[in-house]
Amino acid sequence: MTADPQRWLWAVGALALWLALIAVIVWRERRANAAARAQSDALAGAGEGRPLLIAFASQTGFAEELAWMTARALSDGGVGARVLSFADLDVQTLKATDRALLIVSTTGEGDPPDSAARFVRQVMGEATELSGLRFGLLALGDRSYDQFCGFGHAVDGWLRRAGAEPLFDMVEVDNGEAGAIRHWQHQLNQITGSVTAPDWTPPAYDPWRLVERTMVNPGSPGGEAYHLAFEAVGATPDWSAGDIAEVGLPERDGVTPGSREYSIASLPSDGRVEFLIRLMRHPDGAPGLASGWLTQDLSLGGEIGMRLRTNRSFHGPADETPMILIGNGTGIAGLRAHLKARTDTGGAWLLFGERTQAHDAFFDAELQGWLASGVLRRLDRSFSRDAGDGRYVQDLVAAAASDLRDWVERGAAIYVCGSLEGMSQGVHAALENTLGADVMLTMLEDGRYRRDVY
């Protein structure tokens, strides 16, 4: 039977498009890696002798920020430094290093950041000999969890068992506590011989003005959720989908309570930073400190201090790559920013769970518009309190198993945003049942499975 020439043309065209997609992805990755290498090489050449290795395991971008600040402090003190992500760290690099500083975040109950998954499996999973290595470790965590700095302790124990010797005791940091950071700076001074600590004052919060606040779920059986928009008082900074806003809280009774972080639901092209924030309440009914202030007390036109922080671990893939977006509740904020950044080239599929369709179908008009335009190829939603539904978002994953496998086989990336407790574990288990644990681990290590959970 003679082959249809038109089918051959279609096949050749599809192959060409696929090769072009791969070329774009590789080019973008190489460009980003080249910029990071250039910065690292510049710092490595600052001092004499072998540069000191600085490796970071970051989930929200804070550990990476501290790693570069550490490198600059060493460079200013005449000590060269090389900066690597745990995603690029291997045992050969550690064996070739005599001194290393590791800045390690813990996510949830003792878990490593997603970017460290390959290191945990391929490096920490094997016995090795590192007796020539001396190390310092800065562990970032949250004392509200039982396994405070759990991954930092795991790395510390593994290094010691491998024969590596600590330069100093591990420094633990609870939610960016300034005193612990200053102690880390003191240890850096011991390395450089400097007598003055570098200025590590956090970047100043810029003023932003509240220009819109709307309760988006009146009558919901869940907590009140508000869509807020802020405009920069000065120049509007740049940011990317997946980045995080750090909001400074006002001083009360002479005590500065710190800051809160929120997923950004908008893009610079919107001209404003937008959030979806749920009003949290204590058991006695009193509103939460941050959510109460932002959704109840702050008046329209009022100003807050805020800075935007790069969160590379939740940046989107090339536009040609299909995205599977999964989330619940106010987690749709971070997913909304990714949808705003997409075109209909690669397309996206959103699986989202909330309480009731009548009250909690957040951003429904926008989602319908993205469906019509082709940016959103498919929308699956579950509403756990609705009669006849009663499902959670992980149930949507299980129900769509065959199609999910097809999307992943075509190169799709999976992004999850929402609650850490319940949702993220349930979704992960459903994805493992659907795709297989080995596939999920490979996707995690390759950066095709990313999470912003809280």
C-alpha positions, 0 to 999 in steps of 0.5 A: 500500500502506498503511503499518503504523501500528506501524512508524511508531511504531517509526520515530518512537520510534527518531528520538526516542531518537537525538535524545535521545542527541545532546542528552545528548552535546552537553549533557555536552560543553558542561558540561565546556567551560564549566567549563574556560572558567570557570577559564581566564577567571578566570586571564585576568582576573588581570592588565592588558592582553591575557592570554597564551595557554597552549596544551597538547598532551597525551596522558596529562594531564601537559602539561595539568597543567603548563599549568594550573600555568603559568597559575596562576604567571603569574596570581600574578605579575600576568599574565593567562593563557588556557588552551586545548587544541591541539584548540581552537587555530586560526590565527586565535587565534594571529594575534590573540595577541602572546605564547604559551606552548606545552606540547607532548608527543610520543608514540612516535617523534615523533608528536603527541598525538591531541588535536593531530591537527586542529591538525597537519592544518588549521594546521601543514599550511598556510603562515601568517604569524605575525610578530606572535607571540612564543612559548615552548615546553616540549617533553615527551618520552622520551630512550629514543626516537630522535625525542626531543621530536619533535613539540615540535621540529616545532611550534618549526620551524613557528612560526619558519618562520611568522615567530614569534619565540621568547621563549627557547630551547625547554625539553626535558623528559625524563620530567618531569625536575625540573631542566628544569621549574625552568628553565621556571619561571625563564623564567616569572619573566622574564615576570612579573618575579617573583624567587621560583619558585612551588612546583611540587613534584609533589602528594604521593604518598598512601599505599596498601596492597597488599591483593591480588596474584594471578598470572593466567597461570600456565603462559603462554608470555609473561611473568608477569602479576599482578592487584594491588589497593591500598586507600587508607590514608586517604580514597579519592580520586575518579577516572574510567575512563581515568585513570592512576596514578603510582606512586612508586618507593622510593629505592635506594642514595641515588638516587630512581628516579622513578615509573611510570605504570599504567592503572587497571583499576577504579573508585572504586565498587570501593573500591580501585585495581587494576592488571594488571602484567606482570613485565618482565625484563632480558636477563640475567633480572633483574626490572624495577625497578618491575614487580619491586618491585610483583609480587615484592618488595612484601609484602601489607599493604605500602604504596606512594606513589601519586597518581592523575592525570586523563587526559581524553584517554582518558575515555569518551563518553556512556553512550549512545554505543557503544564499540569497545574494542581492546587486547592484553596488559595493555592490557585493564586500561584497557579493563576500567575502561571496561567497569565504567563502562558500562551496557547502554544503548550497549553495547560490543564488545571485540576483544582479543589475547593468547598462549594461551586456556588461560592468558591469557584475562584477566578471562574470568569478568567478560567472560562476565558482561558478555556475559550482561548486555548491557553487552558486545554482542560479544567477539572474541579472538585467541590468537597461540600457539594451534594453529588460531588464530595471529592478532593483534588487528589480524587481528580488526579486518580480519575484522570489517570490515563490522560495524565499519563498521556500528558506526561509522556508528551513532556508535560511538567506538573506544578502543585500549589496550596496546602501542605497538610492534606492536599500536597500529600494526597496529590503526591500519593495519587500521582505516584499511583498514577505515574509510578514512584520512579517516574515521579522521582525522575520528574522531581529530580529533572525539575518537571515536578515542582511544588509551592506548598505551605 
